[in-house]
């Protein structure tokens, strides 16, 4: 929670990237609590609560051996958090990086606009075809076809989306193709800046991403 803010707040769920964890997002290198505090206190972003969760390396979707970090978020984490007195039980925001960027795109599509007010995908881990997909997330072409979001843009109809990625990022071409797949009238903001798949790029765009989430959550 941002410092000095009382009462029930809207909720944003943040998903880490491959090899990351909830603890990593809270550690000084990432410092999400500090970023949220600066957004609200210094930049007058409408306040919200931020929840982080560890999802392993399974790309936030069902894996063949039964692990499903995405279901953990949707079926366990959200029901637990949205019954708390300090969290508003209405639409949430979602924020994810790399593997988590893919994860929020997938999970927001499952939840729909009645439950999700806004989504931010930062340097999302997207793949143009199963041959280039990470084996930790897509064991074969069948799993890729089942869980890729590259043709699922319509699932986000009615959900404002922001996507940021560096032009030197290895995921840039796939991400640009994904953004280009939205209908012209879709509520999508795409930021293509100088940089790669780095923490430096991520931290550079984070203030604008937090503002995007806060402003949309404030609308209810």
Secondary structure, 3 states (H helix, E strand, C coil): CCCCCCCCECEEEEECCCCCCHHHHHCCCCCHHHHHHHHHHHCCCCCCEEEEECCCCCCCCCCCCCCCHHHHHHHHHHHHHCCCCCECCCCEEEEEECHHHHHHHHHHHHHCCCCEEEEEEECCCCCCCCCCCCCCCCCCHHHHHHHCCCCCHHHHCCCEEEEEEECCCCCHHHHHHHHHCCCCCCCEEEEEECCCCCHHHHHHHHHHHHHHHHHHHHCC
